[in-house]
Amino acid sequence: MEPDKIMDSLSKELNSALKAMSKTKNLNEKEVYSRIIKNLCESQGVFLKLMSDMIPFDDDDFEEEDIPF
């Protein structure tokens, strides 16, 4: 699977869980959603760390005119 698709899927699932959590009134369901959200965030963090380890940031690739501010 492509990295972009993985990140998009994780983000969509995260948004879905956040919306569902905000709509529920039951504390047990809120706890379940909070665990789902925590796991999704940790998954994104692991994936981003892996990507940053594989593709190191090289600031020599950017020029002054590339910075938008």
Contacts in CASP RR format, 6 or more apart in sequence:
PFRMAT RR
TARGET T0000
AUTHOR 0000-0000-0000
METHOD contacts of the structure
MODEL  1
MEPDKIMDSLSKELNSALKAMSKTKNLNEKEVYSRIIKNLCESQGVFLKL
MSDMIPFDDDDFEEEDIPF
3 47 0 8 1.000
3 51 0 8 1.000
6 47 0 8 1.000
7 44 0 8 1.000
7 47 0 8 1.000
10 40 0 8 1.000
10 43 0 8 1.000
10 44 0 8 1.000
10 47 0 8 1.000
11 44 0 8 1.000
13 40 0 8 1.000
14 37 0 8 1.000
14 40 0 8 1.000
14 41 0 8 1.000
14 44 0 8 1.000
17 33 0 8 1.000
17 36 0 8 1.000
17 37 0 8 1.000
17 40 0 8 1.000
18 33 0 8 1.000
18 37 0 8 1.000
20 33 0 8 1.000
21 29 0 8 1.000
21 30 0 8 1.000
21 33 0 8 1.000
21 34 0 8 1.000
21 37 0 8 1.000
24 30 0 8 1.000
24 33 0 8 1.000
END
